[in-house]
Amino acid sequence: MINKGTGWDIEKVRRDFPILREQVYGKPLTYLDNAATTQKPQIVIDTLTQYYAKENANIHRGIFCLSEQATKRYKSARHKVQGFLHAASDQEIIFVRGTTEAINLVAHCYGKTFLKPGDEVLIPHMEHHSNIVPWQILAEQNGIKLKVAPINDQGELMMEEFVKLLTDRVKFVSVVHVSNALGTVNSVKEIVRLAHAKGIPVLVDGAQAVAHTSVDVQDLGCDFYAFSGHKLLGPTGVGVLYGRKELLEKMPPYQGGGDMIRSVSFEKTVYNDLPYKFEAGTPHIAGVIGLGAAIDYISGIGLDRIEVHEQELLKYGTKKLLEVPGLRIIGTAKQKSAILSFVLGEAHAHDIGTILDRQGIAIRAGHHCAMPVMQRFKVPATTRASLAFYNTVEEIDRMVAALHEVTEVFQ
Ligand code: 7TS
């Protein structure tokens, strides 16, 4: 069926994802846990298989054909990421294991070098643990202070409070683009503008953004941007840290080893140029090439169309969920991505998850690695459906019907 808003045939799109044809307990798989990880299109799976079956060689070192080819493909993937993020240079694209490693890299290399005891790092209350704990480790080791900007009952960052907290002691701001627990889309451009007016660098955690909206790091103006390949239809174990060249050049390396050096002697080691300075050792070559294929695929579908489709699903899903007796949505920001977090009467999220699982419906139950968000909303956990462009209205109907059954069980 052709969707009027997006002009695409959803069934055709779904055929690109072999796992969507799978059954669970004899029921069609209804995959609604895309914030945890997205499914992979056939072209990404084929790219990985092809690489290992026909092209496998280490990069940057062999003078033989396969190694040169692998090096070329690795480089080409970096170029694709540069285009995807609209970065000024591919030297600003560092391949890492994922968002978590990217943030840890910045906390370690930038934080340990440029932040002094008493300096403050400001984050919103809605952050994933991976944008909290690295700063707490830095606080323990370097004596910096972590400051938290409050969120309102809709799950939006309270901008007036944020501005008040942005004092002269704040030397770094780290903020999620899209909250994985609430779906809130932060006004990142405005946050960057406010911080930069005071000379404060900003890191953006883009883990939940890149597969759902188009990102232009130069337009946002941010200094660092982090994301994971596996949440963007790509393989696990690979991700990206974008960093402004000027800052990356000033930062010391993250890890030492092969590839990150130009020359080594026991007296003096000279580090390599960007981006290699931050890529010690053999990288996840297949993963990077697979991520390149994922970027080609998603760009072919078009993030503008993806956004239209997902916003339609969000609107529909919100309306249908609110028809379930006793259901309360946690996270009702005006600017919201297609994430539906909710609590349902007295039913525990894990029980809901188990009941839905028996119907082949994969959703997440728990704190979503955002325990402070649960504390803010005074709930132990939420049930969360997180949507992707290959999800359908029928899948939402299936989930909602199962939730009606849950309410009957718990009455
Ligand atoms: N930041 C955000 C906003 C996230 O949602 C996640 C993962 C991460 C960072 C960490 O990404 P990783 O790839 O390095 O692990 N979020 C989730 C989730 O919502 N459910 O499972 C993982």
Boltz pocket constraint, residues with backbone or C-beta under 6 A from the ligand:
constraints:
  - pocket:
      binder: B
      contacts: [[A, 35], [A, 36], [A, 37], [A, 97], [A, 98], [A, 99], [A, 100], [A, 101], [A, 128], [A, 130], [A, 131], [A, 176], [A, 178], [A, 179], [A, 180], [A, 181], [A, 205], [A, 207], [A, 208], [A, 228], [A, 364], [A, 368], [A, 369]]
      max_distance: 6.0
